[in-house]
Amino acid sequence: MGDNKVVLVTGCAKGGIGYEYCKAFAEQNCRVFASDISQRMHDMLDLPSDNIETLELDVASDESVASAVDTIISKCGHIDILINNAGIGSTGPLAEIPLETIRKAWEINSLGQLRLVQQVVPYMASRHSGSIVNVGSIVGRVPTPWAGSYCATKAAVHAMSNTLRLELRPFGINVVLVLPGAVRSNFGSANTERLRNHDWKLYREFEEAIVERARASQGSKATDATLFARHVVKKVLSPRPPKQIIFGHMTGLFAMLSWSPLWVRDLFFSTRFNLNKKVS
């Protein structure tokens, strides 16, 4: 199904969904370039080597992105599919979370995707073909407490993707927006680890709820990452890729919340994340 397709995937460290995307594309006979920052290159050593090559790529660096894309073009002459998967969590109350933390999340989750798009599009446009797959989130559509920074970065991805889909149509380039639900990966543990250095002031009484939000997507019912990746890859490689792919645990609940009155949504989340109490 994907014979000879050249695919670039960002954020491919073992334990994440990007790692599973790479394996799923390789299973479909694509030539896959798995990329991540230099500190995580060793986490990709277990990827099968037949159809997958590893590549250093920091989505927050103009130079790194340009170098990685140039490397692929020099080897293959083109890029058929870009999977903008690299992302980072950003958990905490918006009134206290450091702006530096928020800025880093925006740089990776939102601008990082656009940085790749701007490098890859000229090559796709010259061939009048290609697919760009931007990974958003169901919380980009329905934001939750204690993750407003992360939700905002994903909402930006949604807005950019919906614009790019129309702007790139004249050049024969497909844009697919993926909205994962709760998918089992190392994302929750990485989120929780980042919270260890925070000493909340106004929100000290809510520390347990904040930590709970950091790992909320990794419950026992979370969708298996391998299953999720194969589902997305099958859709992306189809003759007519869909405009959106919504898949994973809790997508049904969030779809309902997106149509609910704000008071219903507020009641649900304030109860779920311990925001009904008054601070003493």
N, C-alpha and C positions, 0 to 999 in steps of 0.2 A: 504493500500500500504506500510506503514511503520511500521506495527505491530511489537512491541517488539524491534525496533531499538533504540539503546541508542545513543543520539546525544549531543555533547558538542558544545555550541556556545559561542564565546567570543565577548565582546563589546555589551552588551544587554540593555543598558539604554533606557528608554522610549524616543521616538522621533527619534530613530535611526533605521537603517535597521536590525540590529541584533535582536531587539525587535520583529520585524515582522517575521524574520526567525523562532524564537521560537514559535510564534503562528501558523505559517504555518506547522511546523513539528508536533506540538501537534495535529493539525487538522487531520493529517495522522496517528494518534495513536502511535507516537513515544514517548519515554521517554526522555524528554529534560532537559538538565542542562544548565540553562541560567547564564552566568557569567559576572562579571565586577569588577572594582576596588571598594574598601570599600566605598569610598565617593559617589558612585553611586548605592549602593545596594538598597536604598530606591526608586530609579527610576524603579525598577523591581517589585514593590509590586502589581501593577495592572495586572501582567501576571496571566492567569488562573492557578489555583493550581493543577488541576487534573492530568495533564501529565507533568507539568513543576516544577522543583525545582531550586531554586536560589543558587548561589555559588560565594564566593569571589575569584577573580582570577585577578592578575596583570601580564599581559603578559611580562612585563619588568623585572620580578623577577623570578630567577631560583627556589627559595624556594616556592613561591606562585604557580607556575605552577605545580611543583612536588606534592605539597600538594593537589591541586584541582584534578589532575588526580588520585592520590592515593585514594581520597575520592570516586570518581566515581567507580573505580575498586573494592573497598571494598564493595560498595553497589550493583553493577551490575555484576561484574566479567569481564566486557569487555566494549569497546567503539566502536561502529560501524561507526560513522560519526563524524569528526571534522570539524567545520566551523570556519576557521580563519578569523574572521570578524573585530576584534578590530583594530582601526586605529585612527590617529590624523592628522589634517591638518598642513601644514607648508607653509605659504604664505609670499612672499617677494622676492626682488631681490637677487640673489645669491651672488653678490658682497658685500652685506651689512647685510643680515640676520645673526643673531648671530649663531656661530657654535654650541652653546649649544642647540638652537632651532632645528637645523638640526640633531644633535646627538640624541635628544629625539625622533624625527620623525622616524629615522632609527631604534632606539631601539624598538619602538612599532610596526611600520608598517612592518618592514622586519625581524629583529632578533626575534621579538615577535612571528611571525608565525613559524619560524624555531625552536624556543624554544619549542613550543607546539608539533610540528612534532616529535622532538627527544624524547619527553616524551611518546607520544602516539604510535609511530610506533612499539616498541617491543611487545606491547599487541596485536596490529592488526596482526603483523607477526606471532605470536604464534598461531593465529586462521586461518591464511592464508586468511584473508578477512578484508575489511574496506575501507572507502573512506575519503580522505582528501580534503577539499574544501578550496582553498586559494583565498582570495578576492584581486584582482588586480584593474586595472582601465584602461579605454580607454586612459587616459593621461600617463599611463606607456608605451604605444605604440607610442603615439604622444604627446610629452611634450609641455607645453605651457609656455609663459612668466609669470613671477611673481609667479610661483609655481614649479620652477625647483627642489627644495628640495623634495617636495611631489612626483612629477613625478618620480624622481630618486628612491625613496623608492619602488614605485609600479613597476618600471622597474626591480628592483631587485627581487621582488616577482615573476614576470613573468619568469625570468631566473631560479630562484630556482625551481619553479613549473615544468617547462619544463624538468629540470634535474631529479627532484624527480619522475616524472611520469615514467621515464625509470628505474631509480634505484630501485624503489619499486615494479615494475612489477613482478619480480621473487617471491615476497612474497604475491602476490594476492591482493595488495593494489591499489585502484584507486586514481588518483590525478586529481582533476578538478580545472581549473583556471577560475574564474568568472571575467569578465570585465564589470562592471556596466558603464552605461552612466550617464546622469544627472538624479538622483533619489531624490525625495523630502524627506528631513530629516532635522535634526537639525545640520547637518554638516556645512552648510554655515554660520549659525548664530554663531556657535562655532569658526569658522575660523575668522569671522569679530571681534569677541570679543577679540581674541588673538592679533589682530593688534593694539589695542588701546594703548598699551604700547610702540610701536615702534616710534621712531623719526628718520625718514629717513634723510640722509644728501645729498648724491649725487642725490637721487631719490625723493627729496621732491616734485618736480613738478609733479610727477607721482602718488602721494598718492591716488587720486581718482580712477585711473585705477587699482592700486593694490587692493584697497577695492572691486572694481567691480569684479576682478578675484576671490577674496575670496568667493563671493556669486554667482559666475557664474553658478554653477550647480543647483541653486534653483529657476530658473525662473518659469513662469506660466505653461510652457509646460513640466516641469520635470515629469518623470514617478512616479506614485504613489508607495510608498514603499511597501504597502501590495500586490499590483499586482506584483511588482518586486520579492518580497520574495516568493510568491506562485509559480511563474514561475521557479525560481531557485530550489526550493524544489522538485517540480515535476520532474525536470530533474535529480537531484541528487538521488532521490529514484527509478528512472527507472532501469530496469534490467541491462542495459548497459549505465552507466552514460557517458555523452560526455566528451571529453578532455577539451573543452572550452565552456563557456556560455557567450555570448555577448548579452546584452539586456539593453534597456533603451533609453531615449531621447538622441539624438545627436550621437548615435553609427554609424549611416549611414554616417554622415558628417565626423566623425573621420576615418572611414574606407576609405573614398575617400581621405582624407588628407594623410593617411598612404601610399597610392600609388602615391601621387602627387610628382612632382619634389620639391626639397627643396625651390626653389625660390617662388613657389606657396604657400607653407606652410608658409614661412617667410612673404610673402605679406599679407596673410590672418590674421595671428596673430599680426603682427605689426600694422595693421589697426584696428583690434578688440581691442587691448589693448594699443593704443595710443603711439606706439613706432616709429612713422614716423617723429616726430618733432625733431629738434636739440635743445639741451639744451643750454641756453644762458650763 
